[in-house]
Every structure is written in structure tokens, then in C-alpha cells.
């Protein structure tokens, strides 16, 4: 999960959408109050933090984060691009700094770099079968060495299948784990996502098998 604290609604929606399209789970917050309320419930993997905010400025928020979460990666996002602001942010504990306006691909690249740099070595788990490789903590999927871009739901669906290699997962389990739905068992959402997932995986798409009347299975042997 990535948290974004940004009071500009258009930027907030664009960044959250861009992150989810790259396979990340993201949540945006308009005010520090909303952000701190969410932090009480779930600690994210990384925080994107604007400097100019209502209620409390970003540097103050950053310092509070560092008092409790010393190892939580933080990237500062701000329209203020003076050397003083950059140094102040980094000295206060930011892991990186990117000035507005910024490109979405640059932002995603910075996020990946910070997550790689701050990721504990014992968490670098790799799931693999045939030519399909997933690194869950990096939100990375590759087929024949080439990166595959998945939506968050597609990524979560594939992860469940890879973590249960060779086991049949029922439609009910997949719907509940990925969408949190207890009803609408005949909803075609699952089938549509399986179809698009297979298409994006290309030559590895055939590893996702349909078990008619039951659910789906990822065929293959872990190596």
C-alpha cells in the first residue's frame, strides 16, 4: 500500500490512478488529519508527501513520521524547488524528493528505486514457474525477462494463484480475496480479469488453467 498526502484533488486522483495501473495499491488523502487516521489502521509501504498542506505542513508531517516509523520510505512532492527546501526535506528524513510538475513514469521509477533501496533483504521473495516470475514486494511481474504491466486487481489475482501453485482456487475464494465480495458469485468480473491477465502474460498465459465449474489454477512447478 502506498499513501499519498496531497491537497490538490486532481493531482491526487491522477497519482493514485497511475500507481494502481502499475500494480500498486494506493490511497490518497487531502488533509494530514485524514492521513494520520489511516496510519492508525494500516502502515503503508511508502508515503508520497506534499509540502504545502492545510492544517500541518509536509515537513512537520515528515518529522512526526520519523518519530514513530523510522524505516518507512517517504518521497516528498512539492512545487517548491529551491535548494533550501530540498535540503530541509532530506535532512528531515525524506528518502527522495521530486518537484512538480512531474511525469507519472518518473514518479513510478522513483518509487521503485526507493522501495528497492529500503527493502529488507529477507523480504525479497521470488515466485517462479516456467518463464513467469513475480517479485511481490517490488510489485514486479516478468515473462521471459520482460516486464508485464498489470492492474492492482490483476496483480493480486496472479499473486494468489502463484502462491498456491498447482492448487485449484474456487471462484468464491478468488472473489472474496481479490474483491472482498461475499455475494454475486456469478459475477463475470473474475472471468474478464482472468481473460485480460492471460492476454497480458502472453506465452505464460496458458499457465492459468480453468477448472470448469470450480475455479482456476496456476499450472507449473516452482523452481
DODREN-660195 format. One record per residue: x, y, z of N, C-alpha, C in turn; residue in three letters; chain. Coordinates in pm, 1 decimal, m for minus. Each point is the difference from the previous one (the first is absolute). Example, Ala and Ser with C-alpha at 12.3 -4.5 7.8 and 13.67 -1.06 7.14 Angstrom:
n_u; n_v; n_w; ca_u; ca_v; ca_w; c_u; c_v; c_w; rest; kette
1319.0; m569.0; 780.0; m89.0; 119.0; 0.0; 90.0; 120.0; 0.0; Ala; A $
m35.0; 105.0; m72.0; 82.0; 119.0; 6.0; m77.0; 109.0; 73.0; Ser; A $
//
This chain:
n_u; n_v; n_w; ca_u; ca_v; ca_w; c_u; c_v; c_w; rest; kette
83.3; m119.3; 0.0; m83.3; 119.3; 0.0; 87.2; 124.9; 0.0; Unk; A $
m32.9; 96.0; m86.0; 68.0; 128.5; m3.5; m99.6; 107.8; 39.0; Unk; A $
38.6; 85.7; 93.6; m83.8; 111.7; 41.8; 49.0; 128.6; m66.9; Unk; A $
m94.6; 79.3; m47.8; 30.3; 131.2; m59.1; m71.9; 107.3; 79.3; Unk; A $
75.6; 94.5; 57.3; m59.2; 114.2; 69.6; 18.6; 122.0; m88.9; Unk; A $
m107.3; 41.0; m65.2; 2.0; 108.0; m99.7; m135.9; 68.6; 0.9; Unk; A $
m0.9; 132.8; 21.8; m127.8; 69.9; 10.8; m62.1; 36.0; m134.7; Unk; A $
76.0; m8.5; m107.6; m53.3; 28.2; m133.3; m71.9; m124.8; m51.1; Unk; A $
m132.6; 8.8; m13.0; m79.3; m116.2; m37.5; 35.6; m59.4; m134.7; Unk; A $
28.6; 84.9; m100.4; 31.2; m51.5; m133.2; 132.2; m75.4; m0.3; Unk; A $
100.0; 52.3; 70.7; 129.0; m69.1; 9.3; m16.4; m129.9; 77.2; Unk; A $
m77.2; 5.1; 107.5; m19.8; m118.6; 83.0; m63.6; m113.4; m79.9; Unk; A $
m104.4; 30.5; m74.5; m67.5; m102.7; m79.7; 90.9; m54.7; m109.1; Unk; A $
76.7; 88.3; m65.2; 88.7; m42.8; m108.4; 109.6; m92.9; 50.7; Unk; A $
60.2; 35.2; 113.6; 108.4; m81.5; 55.0; m52.2; m135.5; 45.8; Unk; A $
m113.3; m1.3; 69.6; m57.0; m127.7; 46.0; m32.9; m89.7; m119.0; Unk; A $
m59.5; 58.7; m104.1; m33.2; m77.8; m119.9; 126.6; m56.4; m64.7; Unk; A $
103.6; 83.6; m12.1; 125.3; m44.2; m62.7; 64.0; m113.2; 78.8; Unk; A $
m1.2; 9.2; 130.9; 59.8; m104.4; 83.2; m76.9; m131.1; m12.5; Unk; A $
m133.4; 9.1; 2.2; m80.4; m121.9; m11.1; 16.5; m65.8; m136.7; Unk; A $
18.8; 81.2; m103.7; 20.1; m56.3; m133.7; 133.8; m70.8; m11.8; Unk; A $
93.4; 29.5; 91.0; 130.2; m64.0; 0.2; 7.7; m116.2; 99.6; Unk; A $
m114.7; m37.2; 56.6; m3.1; m116.4; 87.4; 11.5; 29.9; 147.8; Unk; A $
3.9; 127.6; 37.9; 7.4; 35.2; 141.0; m139.7; 23.3; 57.4; Unk; A $
m13.3; m18.8; 128.8; m120.8; 39.8; 70.2; 28.1; 135.9; 60.6; Unk; A $
m89.1; 95.8; m21.2; 26.1; 136.7; 45.0; m124.9; 63.2; 58.6; Unk; A $
21.8; 95.2; 91.6; m109.8; 75.9; 60.0; 45.3; 144.8; 14.3; Unk; A $
m89.1; 93.6; m35.6; 33.5; 141.1; 7.5; m74.6; 69.5; 112.5; Unk; A $
64.3; 99.4; 61.1; m59.3; 73.6; 111.1; 19.2; 149.2; m22.4; Unk; A $
m106.9; 75.1; 29.6; 2.4; 143.9; m24.1; 64.3; 78.1; 113.5; Unk; A $
m18.2; m47.8; 122.7; 49.7; 73.1; 116.3; 86.2; m90.0; 88.8; Unk; A $
90.5; 60.3; 78.4; 77.9; m79.4; 95.6; m87.4; m76.1; 98.0; Unk; A $
m115.4; 58.1; 37.7; m89.6; m69.8; 91.4; m48.0; m132.3; m56.7; Unk; A $
m39.5; 1.0; m128.4; m43.3; m123.8; m65.6; 115.7; m99.8; m9.3; Unk; A $
117.6; 52.5; m28.7; 118.9; m84.4; m13.7; 33.3; m70.1; 131.8; Unk; A $
1.6; 76.1; 110.2; 34.7; m59.6; 129.3; m104.8; m100.6; 44.9; Unk; A $
m125.5; 24.8; m33.8; m105.3; m95.5; 34.0; 23.6; m132.7; m71.5; Unk; A $
41.3; 6.3; m127.7; 28.9; m121.5; m76.3; 123.4; m70.6; 54.8; Unk; A $
100.0; 76.6; 43.2; 123.6; m58.3; 54.2; m28.2; m80.6; 126.8; Unk; A $
m102.6; 39.0; 73.7; m36.1; m75.4; 120.2; m53.6; m138.6; m34.5; Unk; A $
m51.5; m13.4; m123.4; m58.1; m127.6; m39.1; 93.7; m90.7; m77.6; Unk; A $
82.2; 57.9; m87.1; 88.3; m81.1; m84.4; 126.1; 79.1; m35.6; Unk; A $
113.1; m60.3; 21.0; 126.6; 62.4; m37.0; 28.3; m29.8; m146.9; Unk; A $
24.9; 102.6; m80.9; 27.2; m22.7; m142.7; 144.3; m43.6; m24.3; Unk; A $
27.9; m36.9; m124.6; 137.7; m34.1; m37.8; 82.0; 125.2; m29.6; Unk; A $
m70.8; 107.2; m41.0; 67.7; 123.2; m38.5; m99.5; 115.4; 7.1; Unk; A $
50.2; 120.7; 29.1; m83.9; 119.2; 6.4; 48.1; 103.2; m101.0; Unk; A $
m93.1; 53.8; m79.0; 25.5; 114.0; m88.0; m57.4; 121.6; 72.2; Unk; A $
83.4; 100.7; 24.0; m37.4; 107.6; 91.2; 23.1; 137.3; m61.7; Unk; A $
m107.9; 76.8; m13.3; 10.3; 138.0; m46.7; 48.5; 88.1; 114.9; Unk; A $
62.8; 114.0; m32.1; 46.3; 91.2; 104.4; m107.8; 100.6; 37.9; Unk; A $
m62.1; 62.7; m101.2; m101.1; 102.5; 26.5; m134.8; m65.7; 26.7; Unk; A $
m39.7; m6.2; 127.4; m122.1; m69.2; 40.9; m80.6; 84.6; 98.0; Unk; A $
m130.9; m23.8; 7.5; m79.9; 63.8; 104.8; 25.6; m69.5; 133.3; Unk; A $
m29.5; 66.2; 108.6; 10.3; m54.6; 136.2; 144.1; m12.3; 49.0; Unk; A $
85.7; m59.0; m82.8; 136.4; m31.6; 42.8; 86.9; m15.2; m124.7; Unk; A $
115.8; 67.0; m4.5; 81.9; m8.5; m120.9; 70.0; m135.3; m8.9; Unk; A $
43.9; m33.7; m122.4; 57.4; m131.1; m25.8; 125.4; m31.2; 78.8; Unk; A $
82.1; 101.7; 26.7; 122.5; m22.9; 77.6; m35.2; m42.7; 141.7; Unk; A $
m103.2; 63.5; 57.7; m45.7; m39.1; 133.8; m54.3; m142.3; 0.0; Unk; A $
m76.5; m34.6; m104.8; m51.7; m136.7; m12.0; 115.2; m99.0; m10.4; Unk; A $
99.5; 33.7; m81.1; 116.4; m87.3; m17.2; 71.7; m24.0; 132.5; Unk; A $
18.6; 105.6; 76.2; 68.9; m14.3; 128.5; m79.5; m88.1; 95.8; Unk; A $
m132.1; 12.9; m2.8; m84.4; m85.9; 84.0; 8.4; m145.5; m45.2; Unk; A $
5.4; m21.4; m132.0; 15.7; m136.3; m52.1; 129.0; m60.9; 52.0; Unk; A $
106.2; 76.4; m4.4; 130.9; m51.9; 40.7; 8.4; m28.4; 150.1; Unk; A $
m83.1; 67.1; 78.9; m0.6; m26.7; 143.5; m51.3; m140.6; 30.6; Unk; A $
m90.6; m49.3; m85.2; m64.1; m129.9; 26.1; 41.2; m107.8; m99.1; Unk; A $
14.6; 39.1; m126.0; 29.6; m97.5; m105.7; 134.4; 35.2; m63.7; Unk; A $
106.9; m38.3; 63.4; 133.7; 39.3; m45.5; 34.9; m55.7; m137.1; Unk; A $
m50.0; m118.8; m32.5; 38.8; m66.8; m124.3; m103.0; 13.4; m111.3; Unk; A $
m106.1; 76.9; 21.3; m104.3; 14.8; m102.2; 49.2; 94.0; m110.6; Unk; A $
10.5; m47.0; m125.5; 49.0; 85.5; m109.3; m95.7; 116.2; m28.0; Unk; A $
56.4; 119.3; m19.9; m79.1; 119.6; m27.9; 61.7; 75.1; m118.1; Unk; A $
m82.5; 33.2; m98.7; 42.1; 82.6; m112.9; m77.2; 131.2; 7.0; Unk; A $
70.9; 110.8; m0.5; m63.7; 131.0; 6.0; m43.9; 44.2; m139.3; Unk; A $
m121.8; 51.9; m9.2; m53.1; 56.2; m124.2; m34.1; 146.4; 26.3; Unk; A $
57.6; 91.9; m78.1; m27.0; 139.9; 27.2; 27.9; 88.8; m119.6; Unk; A $
m70.2; 111.9; m5.3; 23.8; 99.9; m104.4; 117.3; 88.5; 37.9; Unk; A $
40.0; m5.5; 125.4; 112.7; 80.9; 45.9; 128.8; m73.8; m32.7; Unk; A $
82.4; 60.3; m83.8; 116.3; m71.1; m53.4; 131.4; 71.0; 32.7; Unk; A $
m0.1; 78.6; 107.8; 124.5; 65.5; 37.2; 93.4; m100.3; 66.1; Unk; A $
128.1; 28.9; m3.8; 97.9; m89.3; 62.2; m25.7; m13.5; 149.8; Unk; A $
m43.5; 110.2; 62.8; m26.4; m3.7; 144.5; m110.9; m99.0; 33.1; Unk; A $
m109.9; 5.4; m78.3; m111.7; m90.9; 25.0; 41.6; m145.1; m18.3; Unk; A $
80.4; m24.9; m102.8; 45.2; m136.6; m26.7; 87.0; m50.8; 114.5; Unk; A $
95.5; 80.8; 42.8; 88.7; m38.7; 109.0; m78.1; m19.8; 129.2; Unk; A $
m96.7; 90.8; 26.5; m81.4; m10.7; 120.8; m77.3; m130.5; 2.0; Unk; A $
m59.9; m36.4; m114.0; m74.5; m124.7; m7.5; 87.4; m121.5; 21.2; Unk; A $
113.6; m3.2; m65.6; 90.9; m113.9; 12.8; 58.7; m8.1; 140.0; Unk; A $
34.8; 114.7; 57.2; 54.8; 1.3; 135.6; m104.3; m41.3; 103.8; Unk; A $
m125.8; 18.9; m33.1; m107.5; m37.4; 93.2; m35.5; m147.4; m10.7; Unk; A $
61.7; m70.6; m94.6; m19.6; m144.3; m8.3; m63.8; m51.7; m126.1; Unk; A $
m20.7; 86.2; m102.8; m56.7; m47.8; m126.4; 99.7; m89.8; m72.3; Unk; A $
m51.0; m100.4; m69.6; 86.3; m90.8; m75.8; 25.1; 50.6; m141.0; Unk; A $
m88.9; 84.7; m50.6; 17.4; 57.5; m133.3; m87.1; 124.0; m9.2; Unk; A $
16.0; 73.7; m109.7; m65.1; 129.5; m16.2; m27.5; 19.9; m148.2; Unk; A $
m123.9; 29.6; m36.2; m32.6; 23.5; m139.8; m87.3; 124.8; m9.8; Unk; A $
36.4; 92.6; m89.9; m68.5; 128.1; m10.9; m111.7; m5.8; m103.9; Unk; A $
m108.5; 71.7; 28.5; m110.0; 14.2; m94.5; 36.6; 105.8; m103.4; Unk; A $
m50.9; m15.2; m122.7; m75.6; m115.0; m50.8; 93.6; m116.5; m30.8; Unk; A $
m47.0; m121.3; 21.4; 81.7; m118.2; m25.4; m76.5; m96.3; m88.9; Unk; A $
72.3; m83.1; m72.7; m61.0; m102.3; m83.6; m33.0; m123.0; 83.3; Unk; A $
m108.7; m67.2; m34.4; m42.0; m116.7; 76.3; 102.5; m113.6; m7.8; Unk; A $
61.7; m18.6; m116.6; 97.0; m107.6; m13.6; 125.2; 29.0; 83.1; Unk; A $
37.4; 128.5; 8.5; 113.6; 35.6; 85.6; m33.1; m27.7; 146.1; Unk; A $
m122.7; 35.6; 40.5; m40.9; m24.2; 138.1; 1.8; m148.8; 32.1; Unk; A $
m55.6; m82.2; m88.7; m2.3; m144.8; 22.4; 142.7; m55.3; 7.4; Unk; A $
87.9; 50.9; m85.6; 139.7; m44.6; 1.7; 66.8; 36.0; 132.7; Unk; A $
m28.2; 120.3; 50.8; 56.3; 41.4; 128.9; m51.8; m88.9; 112.5; Unk; A $
m129.1; m32.8; m5.6; m58.8; m86.9; 101.8; 66.8; m136.8; m1.2; Unk; A $
16.1; m57.1; m118.6; 63.7; m131.4; m9.9; 141.7; 3.9; 54.6; Unk; A $
73.4; 107.4; m31.1; 138.2; 12.2; 45.5; 6.8; 8.6; 151.8; Unk; A $
m89.6; 79.4; 59.7; m0.3; 14.7; 145.5; m39.6; m130.8; 67.2; Unk; A $
m100.0; m69.7; m54.5; m42.2; m127.4; 58.2; 110.8; m103.6; m9.2; Unk; A $
72.5; m2.4; m112.1; 113.2; m93.7; m12.9; 107.5; 33.0; 102.2; Unk; A $
26.0; 127.1; 17.6; 107.3; 43.6; 88.7; m32.0; m25.7; 146.7; Unk; A $
m128.3; 9.3; 35.6; m39.0; m12.8; 140.4; m56.5; m137.0; 34.8; Unk; A $
m13.9; m86.7; m97.8; m59.1; m132.0; 23.2; 95.5; m90.4; 75.8; Unk; A $
m43.1; m57.9; 114.0; 84.4; m96.5; 71.0; 31.3; m119.0; m89.7; Unk; A $
122.0; m45.9; 6.0; 42.0; m109.3; m88.1; m81.8; m126.4; 19.6; Unk; A $
m44.3; m25.1; 125.8; m74.4; m123.8; 23.9; m143.8; 6.0; m48.4; Unk; A $
m41.0; 117.0; m55.8; m135.8; 10.2; m52.9; m2.7; m11.0; m152.1; Unk; A $
116.6; m11.0; m61.1; 7.6; m3.8; m145.4; m39.1; m139.1; m50.8; Unk; A $
m126.8; m32.9; 11.2; m51.8; m131.3; m39.2; m23.2; m2.7; m150.8; Unk; A $
32.8; m111.9; m61.8; m23.9; m16.5; m142.7; m86.7; m122.6; m22.7; Unk; A $
m110.6; 18.7; m73.2; m86.9; m111.3; m39.1; 26.2; m26.9; m147.4; Unk; A $
15.6; m127.8; m34.1; 39.2; m31.5; m138.1; m58.0; m132.1; m45.9; Unk; A $
m43.9; m2.6; m124.0; m36.1; m124.0; m68.1; 23.1; 20.3; m148.6; Unk; A $
76.0; m89.2; m60.4; 30.7; 13.6; m142.0; 65.2; 134.3; m30.8; Unk; A $
m56.6; 71.8; m95.8; 56.1; 129.7; m39.6; m66.7; 117.6; 71.3; Unk; A $
m80.5; m32.1; 102.8; m74.0; 101.7; 74.3; 63.4; 21.2; 137.2; Unk; A $
34.3; 125.0; 29.9; 64.7; 34.6; 126.9; m73.6; 117.0; 63.7; Unk; A $
m27.7; m10.5; 129.9; m61.1; 110.3; 74.4; 84.5; 31.3; 122.9; Unk; A $
23.4; 128.4; 23.4; 64.9; 47.1; 121.6; m102.9; 87.5; 72.9; Unk; A $
m76.4; m59.7; 92.8; m112.8; 69.6; 62.1; 35.1; 132.0; 65.8; Unk; A $
111.9; 5.9; 73.7; 32.2; 122.2; 72.5; 38.0; 114.2; m93.0; Unk; A $
39.5; m33.9; m123.2; 32.0; 103.7; m98.9; m117.7; 26.6; m93.4; Unk; A $
m107.5; m73.7; 19.2; m116.4; 10.2; m89.0; 45.0; m19.8; m145.3; Unk; A $
80.3; m103.6; m20.7; 62.2; m21.8; m130.3; m33.9; m136.8; m55.0; Unk; A $
m40.8; m4.0; m127.1; m28.4; m125.5; m70.7; 77.3; 1.9; m131.3; Unk; A $
66.9; m110.2; m29.3; 75.4; m9.8; m125.0; m29.1; m133.1; m69.7; Unk; A $
m5.8; 5.4; m131.8; m13.4; m119.2; m83.7; 115.4; 2.3; m97.6; Unk; A $
80.3; m106.0; 1.1; 121.3; m5.0; m83.5; 89.3; 121.1; 23.8; Unk; A $
2.9; 47.3; 124.4; 85.0; 112.6; 35.3; m59.0; 136.8; m28.5; Unk; A $
m113.6; 4.0; m70.7; m62.0; 127.4; m35.6; m107.4; 36.0; 101.3; Unk; A $
2.3; 124.4; 46.4; m96.6; 43.8; 100.6; m141.2; 3.4; m57.4; Unk; A $
m96.7; m47.1; 78.6; m141.2; 0.2; m37.3; m73.8; 96.8; 92.6; Unk; A $
m73.0; 94.0; m57.3; m75.0; 97.8; 78.7; m140.4; m51.1; 28.0; Unk; A $
m32.2; m14.3; 127.0; m130.5; m49.1; 41.8; m70.0; 104.2; 86.9; Unk; A $
m132.7; m1.4; m1.1; m75.5; 81.8; 93.6; 14.2; m63.1; 139.0; Unk; A $
m42.2; 71.4; 102.2; 11.9; m52.4; 136.0; m78.7; m129.6; 16.3; Unk; A $
m121.9; m4.8; m51.3; m81.5; m120.6; 13.8; 62.1; m117.3; m74.7; Unk; A $
51.2; 25.2; m119.9; 66.7; m106.4; m76.1; 122.5; m50.7; 74.8; Unk; A $
75.5; 93.4; 57.9; 120.3; m37.0; 74.4; m36.8; m86.5; 120.8; Unk; A $
m102.4; 42.6; 74.5; m41.3; m74.2; 117.7; m53.3; m137.7; m37.4; Unk; A $
m74.0; m7.4; m109.2; m53.5; m127.1; m48.5; 112.7; m95.8; m36.3; Unk; A $
99.5; 49.5; m74.4; 112.9; m83.8; m38.7; 81.1; m43.2; 121.7; Unk; A $
16.5; 91.4; 94.8; 76.3; m35.1; 120.5; m66.5; m114.4; 76.0; Unk; A $
m131.1; 6.2; 14.9; m71.8; m107.9; 68.4; 20.6; m133.4; m70.5; Unk; A $
m7.5; 2.9; m131.8; 17.9; m123.2; m77.5; 143.2; m52.2; 12.8; Unk; A $
99.6; 90.7; m1.2; 139.6; m42.7; 8.1; 36.2; m48.0; 139.7; Unk; A $
m60.1; 62.0; 101.5; 27.0; m43.5; 136.6; m64.5; m135.3; 30.2; Unk; A $
m97.0; m38.6; m82.6; m67.5; m129.3; 16.8; 21.9; m86.0; m124.1; Unk; A $
124.6; m2.4; m46.4; 37.9; m69.0; m122.2; m52.8; m143.7; m3.4; Unk; A $
m71.8; m31.9; m107.2; m48.8; m135.0; m18.4; m130.9; m30.1; 70.3; Unk; A $
m45.0; 91.8; 88.6; m124.8; m20.9; 72.8; m115.2; 72.5; m70.5; Unk; A $
m115.0; m61.7; 2.2; m117.7; 62.4; m59.2; m60.1; 96.6; 101.3; Unk; A $
m14.6; 126.0; m40.7; m64.5; 100.6; 83.5; m141.0; 22.2; m54.0; Unk; A $
m97.3; m17.2; 83.8; m138.8; 13.1; m44.5; m32.3; 144.7; m34.5; Unk; A $
m105.5; 17.1; m75.8; m45.9; 134.6; m35.5; m33.5; 79.5; 125.7; Unk; A $
m61.2; m67.9; 98.5; m37.7; 67.2; 124.0; 121.6; 54.6; 73.3; Unk; A $
105.9; m80.2; 7.9; 121.0; 43.9; 68.8; 64.4; 118.0; m72.0; Unk; A $
9.8; m10.4; m131.7; 62.9; 107.7; m77.9; m79.8; 129.5; 9.4; Unk; A $
m132.7; m10.3; m9.7; m82.7; 119.6; 9.2; 13.8; 65.7; 136.9; Unk; A $
2.7; m81.2; 103.7; 8.4; 53.6; 136.2; 136.6; 62.7; 26.4; Unk; A $
108.2; m68.0; m42.7; 134.2; 48.7; 28.0; 35.9; 123.1; m83.1; Unk; A $
m44.7; 4.4; m124.3; 37.7; 109.6; m89.1; m98.3; 115.7; 5.8; Unk; A $
m128.9; m31.6; 4.7; m102.1; 106.0; m3.8; m73.8; 17.6; 133.3; Unk; A $
18.7; m93.0; 90.7; m66.5; 10.4; 128.2; m149.9; m17.1; m10.2; Unk; A $
m42.9; m75.5; m98.9; m143.6; m16.8; m22.6; m48.0; m132.7; 57.1; Unk; A $
m104.8; 5.0; 78.8; m58.3; m121.9; 54.4; m116.9; m48.0; m86.1; Unk; A $
m53.6; 90.7; m82.4; m115.6; m34.1; m83.2; 38.8; 7.4; m147.1; Unk; A $
m99.3; m4.1; m85.9; 18.2; 12.2; m144.7; 102.4; m100.3; m53.3; Unk; A $
m18.5; m124.9; 38.0; 94.9; m104.7; m38.8; 6.5; m19.3; m151.5; Unk; A $
m106.6; 37.9; m71.1; 0.3; m19.1; m144.5; 47.6; 124.6; m75.0; Unk; A $
48.6; 95.5; 74.6; 52.3; 122.3; m61.3; 110.8; m35.8; m98.2; Unk; A $
m2.6; 61.5; m118.6; 99.0; m32.8; m103.3; 131.5; 75.7; 16.4; Unk; A $
9.4; 81.2; 105.0; 122.3; 77.0; 22.5; 122.4; m90.0; 4.4; Unk; A $
m8.9; m110.3; 70.7; 112.8; m91.1; 12.7; 43.1; m52.9; m135.8; Unk; A $
m95.6; m43.3; m80.2; 32.4; m56.6; m131.3; 65.4; 103.6; m90.8; Unk; A $
m48.9; 123.0; 5.8; 58.2; 107.6; m81.4; 144.9; 24.6; 41.2; Unk; A $
24.6; 3.5; 130.5; 136.6; 24.3; 47.6; 93.8; m115.9; m34.8; Unk; A $
m51.0; m121.7; 6.8; 82.4; m114.8; m39.7; 35.2; 10.4; m148.3; Unk; A $
m97.0; 38.2; m81.4; 23.9; 12.7; m143.8; 105.5; 107.1; m30.2; Unk; A $
m11.4; 115.8; 63.1; 98.0; 106.9; m25.3; 136.2; m36.8; 58.1; Unk; A $
0.0; m70.1; 113.6; 126.3; m44.0; 60.1; 72.7; m94.9; m93.4; Unk; A $
m71.4; m97.3; m55.0; 61.7; m93.6; m94.5; 58.4; 73.2; m120.4; Unk; A $
m76.4; 96.4; m51.7; 46.0; 75.2; m117.2; 128.3; 76.4; 31.0; Unk; A $
6.8; 63.3; 116.5; 118.3; 77.9; 36.1; 121.3; m89.1; 26.0; Unk; A $
m23.9; m121.9; 49.8; 110.9; m91.8; 27.8; 55.7; m63.3; m126.6; Unk; A $
m67.9; 13.5; m110.9; 50.0; m52.3; m127.3; 24.5; m148.5; 3.5; Unk; A $
125.1; m39.5; m23.5; 32.5; m142.4; m6.2; m19.9; m71.7; 133.1; Unk; A $
m3.8; 74.7; 109.9; m22.4; m60.4; 131.7; m148.1; m5.5; 35.3; Unk; A $
m84.8; 57.7; m84.3; m142.2; 2.7; 29.1; m63.1; m137.2; 9.0; Unk; A $
55.5; m95.5; m72.9; m55.7; m135.1; 0.1; 20.6; m70.9; 133.2; Unk; A $
86.9; 55.9; 87.7; 21.7; m60.2; 131.3; m123.4; 15.0; 89.6; Unk; A $
m82.5; 99.1; m30.8; m121.8; 22.6; 77.5; m109.0; m89.8; m57.1; Unk; A $
m34.9; m103.8; 72.8; m94.9; m99.3; m48.1; m139.0; 20.1; 59.3; Unk; A $
m101.1; m22.0; m81.7; m139.2; 2.8; 45.8; m40.6; m140.0; 43.8; Unk; A $
m48.1; m12.1; 121.2; m54.4; m127.2; 49.0; m151.2; 16.3; m3.4; Unk; A $
m59.2; m49.6; m105.6; m140.3; 27.0; m29.0; m90.9; m34.2; 118.2; Unk; A $
m84.6; 97.5; 34.0; m96.0; m19.1; 107.4; 58.2; 17.9; 139.0; Unk; A $
132.2; 25.5; 8.4; 63.9; 12.3; 131.8; 70.8; 135.2; 14.8; Unk; A $
101.8; 22.1; m83.3; 78.1; 123.1; 12.1; 120.8; m1.0; m90.9; Unk; A $
113.8; 41.7; 52.3; 120.7; 12.3; m82.5; 121.7; m52.7; 76.0; Unk; A $
102.6; m34.8; m79.6; 123.2; m53.6; 56.4; 117.0; 49.0; m83.6; Unk; A $
111.2; 26.5; 66.5; 122.9; 30.5; m73.3; 81.4; m128.0; m9.2; Unk; A $
16.5; m49.3; m121.3; 69.8; m125.6; m20.5; 148.6; 26.0; m9.9; Unk; A $
78.6; m87.4; 53.1; 145.2; 13.5; m8.6; 66.5; m47.6; 125.3; Unk; A $
130.4; m12.1; m8.0; 78.8; m42.7; 113.9; 89.4; 114.9; 43.4; Unk; A $
6.1; 23.8; 131.3; 85.8; 106.4; 51.4; 145.1; m41.4; m21.9; Unk; A $
80.4; 100.7; m36.2; 141.7; m29.1; m20.6; 83.2; 109.3; 61.0; Unk; A $
//
